[in-house]
Amino acid sequence: MAGCDYSCLPNGGDSVGMTNEQYKGMLLDELEDWQEVLELAIETENTKIRAKAEKQIAKINEKLKF
């Protein structure tokens, strides 16, 4: 955003949010967690949790394609 004034932010602020590497790292951590949930759901034969975990894993994998 050209011409924006970030002086109202602490220490002059930083106009940049999360880097691509940080975002990808966050997604990979989240993916690992959901894969563990999926494994537990399969072990306990919980179909509701398994479906939810599979859905979340698919969403995360889609986001990781960037």
Order of alpha helices (4+ residues) and beta strands (2+ residues): alpha-alpha
